[in-house]
Amino acid sequence: MIARVLIIEDDPDIGALEERLLRQADYETRWVLTGEAGLEAAAAFHPDIVVLDVGLPGRNGLDICAKLAETLDAFILMVSGHTREEDKLKALGLGADDYITKPFSNGEFLARVAAFLRRRDRYRVQSTSATLSCGGVVLDRNRQVVFKDDLSAFLTALEFKLLWFLAESEGRLLTRAQILENVWNDVSGVPTRVVDVHVAALRKKIGEVGAPLQINSVRGIGYRLDVAVPAKS
């Protein structure tokens, strides 16, 4: 199956370059110039990957990224001229899967895109189960939600993969490197702090459904998911 890539880029030179590279690599592409057009195209085109510029006219790329992460099951590659780690963490914390800075080489750009598809295929092979139960909480892959009793919370694609990986390893300490390798595929030097950002978001959503799950941190090493033991009355 040919992968679909949506390009949201207002710079004609960069957009044309990205589209040409992707088409030469046999991807199906659609290119729009604004964030609002990108949201409309995403709903109609159903892309596997979105290449999203940060500096868009009107609604900026970060706003669009957050919206796409909530509504679309696709990988998001942010493109920006900002090189500070804080800028990368902000984008990754909003739901982006990867971040590339301008100017970038043709090879690096295509490698980032190809890595998404490898990660997708790896994830599908690792587990074909539609649901996973942990401590009375159910993760539903098809709906991308976590629920307990009558309460549920929608997770972004990355949040869901992270919680699933932690739940599969319940009670076992996982290093940040292990988490990056299994959830992010860690092909691009993603800052390890991005794991902390997503864990914080997960803790909040787990709390919303009253889940007896605790994502405990071990300083300097990583995280472990435990099922909380009810306090005796």
C-alpha positions as CSV (number, residue, x, y, z in Angstrom):
1,M,0.0,0.0,0.0
2,I,1.3,3.4,-1.0
3,A,1.7,5.7,2.0
4,R,0.0,9.1,1.9
5,V,1.8,12.2,3.0
6,L,0.2,15.6,3.6
7,I,2.5,18.6,3.4
8,I,1.4,21.8,5.1
9,E,4.0,24.4,4.1
10,D,3.6,28.0,3.0
11,D,7.1,28.4,1.5
12,P,6.8,27.5,-2.2
13,D,10.4,26.4,-2.5
14,I,10.4,24.2,0.5
15,G,7.0,22.8,-0.2
16,A,7.9,22.0,-3.8
17,L,11.1,20.3,-2.7
18,E,9.3,18.1,-0.1
19,E,6.7,17.2,-2.6
20,R,9.2,16.3,-5.3
21,L,11.3,14.2,-2.9
22,L,8.3,12.3,-1.6
23,R,6.9,11.6,-5.1
24,Q,10.2,10.4,-6.3
25,A,10.2,8.0,-3.3
26,D,6.7,6.7,-4.5
27,Y,4.6,8.4,-1.8
28,E,1.2,9.8,-2.6
29,T,1.2,13.5,-1.6
30,R,-1.1,16.4,-1.1
31,W,0.3,19.9,-0.5
32,V,-1.5,22.8,1.1
33,L,-0.3,26.3,2.1
34,T,-2.2,27.0,5.4
35,G,-3.0,25.3,8.6
36,E,-6.8,25.6,8.1
37,A,-6.4,24.1,4.6
38,G,-4.3,21.4,6.3
39,L,-7.0,20.4,8.7
40,E,-9.6,20.2,5.9
41,A,-7.1,18.1,3.7
42,A,-6.3,15.8,6.6
43,A,-10.0,15.0,7.1
44,A,-10.5,14.2,3.4
45,F,-7.1,12.7,2.5
46,H,-6.5,10.5,5.5
47,P,-2.7,10.8,5.5
48,D,-0.3,8.3,7.1
49,I,2.2,11.1,7.7
50,V,1.9,14.9,8.0
51,V,4.8,17.2,7.3
52,L,4.0,20.3,9.1
53,D,5.8,23.7,9.1
54,V,5.8,25.6,12.4
55,G,5.7,29.1,10.9
56,L,2.4,29.1,9.0
57,P,0.3,32.2,8.2
58,G,-2.8,32.5,10.4
59,R,-2.9,29.6,12.9
60,N,0.7,28.5,13.5
61,G,2.0,25.0,13.1
62,L,2.0,24.3,16.8
63,D,-1.8,25.0,17.0
64,I,-2.4,22.8,14.0
65,C,-0.2,20.1,15.4
66,A,-2.2,19.9,18.6
67,K,-5.4,19.7,16.7
68,L,-4.2,17.0,14.4
69,A,-2.8,15.0,17.3
70,E,-6.3,15.0,18.9
71,T,-8.2,14.0,15.7
72,L,-5.9,12.2,13.3
73,D,-4.2,8.8,13.5
74,A,-1.1,9.9,11.6
75,F,2.6,10.6,12.3
76,I,3.5,14.3,12.4
77,L,6.9,15.6,11.3
78,M,7.4,19.2,12.4
79,V,9.6,21.4,10.2
80,S,11.1,24.6,11.7
81,G,14.1,26.9,11.6
82,H,14.2,26.9,15.4
83,T,17.0,24.7,16.8
84,R,16.6,25.1,20.6
85,E,15.7,22.0,22.5
86,E,12.9,23.9,24.3
87,D,11.2,24.5,20.9
88,K,11.5,20.8,20.0
89,L,10.1,19.7,23.3
90,K,7.1,22.0,22.9
91,A,6.3,20.6,19.5
92,L,6.8,17.0,20.7
93,G,4.8,17.7,23.8
94,L,1.8,18.8,21.6
95,G,1.8,15.5,19.7
96,A,4.5,15.8,17.1
97,D,6.3,12.5,16.5
98,D,9.5,14.0,15.2
99,Y,11.1,17.4,14.5
100,I,13.5,18.4,11.7
101,T,15.2,21.8,11.4
102,K,15.9,23.9,8.3
103,P,18.0,23.6,6.3
104,F,17.8,19.8,6.1
105,S,19.4,17.4,3.6
106,N,17.2,15.5,1.1
107,G,18.5,12.2,2.6
108,E,17.7,13.2,6.2
109,F,14.2,14.3,5.3
110,L,13.4,11.0,3.5
111,A,14.9,9.0,6.3
112,R,12.7,10.6,8.9
113,V,9.6,9.9,6.8
114,A,10.6,6.3,6.1
115,A,11.3,5.8,9.8
116,F,7.6,6.5,10.6
117,L,6.5,3.7,8.4
118,R,8.9,1.3,9.9
119,R,7.7,2.3,13.3
120,R,4.0,1.8,12.2
121,D,4.8,-1.7,10.8
122,R,6.8,-2.7,13.9
123,Y,3.9,-1.6,16.2
124,R,1.4,-3.6,14.2
125,V,3.6,-6.7,14.3
126,Q,4.4,-6.4,18.0
127,S,0.7,-6.7,19.0
128,T,-2.4,-7.3,17.1
129,S,-4.7,-7.3,20.1
130,A,-7.4,-4.7,20.0
131,T,-7.5,-4.3,23.8
132,L,-5.3,-4.6,26.8
133,S,-6.4,-4.8,30.4
134,C,-4.3,-3.6,33.4
135,G,-5.5,-3.1,36.9
136,G,-9.1,-3.0,35.9
137,V,-8.4,-0.4,33.2
138,V,-8.9,-1.2,29.5
139,L,-6.9,0.2,26.6
140,D,-8.9,0.1,23.4
141,R,-6.7,0.3,20.3
142,N,-9.5,0.8,17.8
143,R,-10.9,3.8,19.7
144,Q,-7.5,5.0,21.0
145,V,-9.0,5.4,24.5
146,V,-8.4,4.3,28.0
147,F,-11.4,3.6,30.2
148,K,-12.5,2.3,33.5
149,D,-16.2,1.7,34.3
150,D,-18.1,4.6,32.8
151,L,-15.2,7.0,32.4
152,S,-12.9,7.2,29.4
153,A,-10.2,9.5,28.1
154,F,-9.0,9.9,24.5
155,L,-5.2,9.6,24.0
156,T,-3.0,10.9,21.2
157,A,-1.4,8.2,19.1
158,L,1.9,8.6,20.9
159,E,0.3,8.7,24.4
160,F,-1.6,5.5,23.5
161,K,1.6,3.7,22.3
162,L,3.4,4.8,25.4
163,L,0.7,3.6,27.8
164,W,0.4,0.3,26.0
165,F,4.1,-0.3,26.2
166,L,4.2,0.5,29.9
167,A,1.1,-1.6,30.6
168,E,2.6,-4.6,28.8
169,S,5.6,-4.3,31.1
170,E,3.6,-3.7,34.3
171,G,5.9,-3.7,37.3
172,R,9.1,-3.7,35.3
173,L,11.4,-0.7,35.2
174,L,11.9,0.6,31.7
175,T,14.7,3.0,30.8
176,R,14.1,6.1,28.8
177,A,16.3,4.5,26.1
178,Q,14.0,1.5,26.0
179,I,10.9,3.7,25.8
180,L,12.4,5.8,23.0
181,E,13.4,2.7,21.1
182,N,10.0,1.0,21.3
183,V,7.6,4.0,21.2
184,W,9.5,6.6,19.2
185,N,11.8,4.2,17.3
186,D,14.5,6.7,18.3
187,V,16.0,7.2,14.9
188,S,16.5,11.0,15.1
189,G,18.0,11.8,18.4
190,V,14.7,12.7,20.1
191,P,15.5,14.4,23.4
192,T,15.0,12.0,26.3
193,R,13.1,14.7,28.1
194,V,10.2,14.2,25.6
195,V,9.4,11.0,27.5
196,D,8.9,13.0,30.6
197,V,6.5,15.4,28.8
198,H,4.3,12.5,27.6
199,V,4.4,10.7,30.9
200,A,3.1,13.9,32.6
201,A,0.2,14.0,30.1
202,L,-0.6,10.4,30.6
203,R,-0.7,10.8,34.4
204,K,-3.3,13.5,34.0
205,K,-5.5,11.4,31.7
206,I,-5.2,8.3,33.9
207,G,-6.4,10.5,36.8
208,E,-9.4,11.6,34.8
209,V,-10.8,8.1,34.6
210,G,-9.9,7.2,38.2
211,A,-7.5,4.5,37.0
212,P,-5.5,2.7,39.8
213,L,-2.4,3.0,37.7
214,Q,0.8,4.8,38.8
215,I,3.6,5.7,36.4
216,N,6.5,5.9,38.9
217,S,9.7,7.5,38.0
218,V,13.2,6.3,39.0
219,R,15.5,9.2,39.0
220,G,18.1,9.1,36.2
221,I,16.8,5.8,34.8
222,G,13.2,5.7,33.6
223,Y,9.7,4.7,34.5
224,R,7.6,1.8,35.8
225,L,3.9,1.3,35.7
226,D,2.4,-0.1,38.8
227,V,-1.2,-1.0,39.9
228,A,-2.0,1.0,43.0
229,V,-3.1,-1.1,46.0
230,P,-6.3,0.2,47.6
231,A,-5.7,1.6,51.1
232,K,-7.2,-0.4,53.9
233,S,-10.0,1.3,55.7
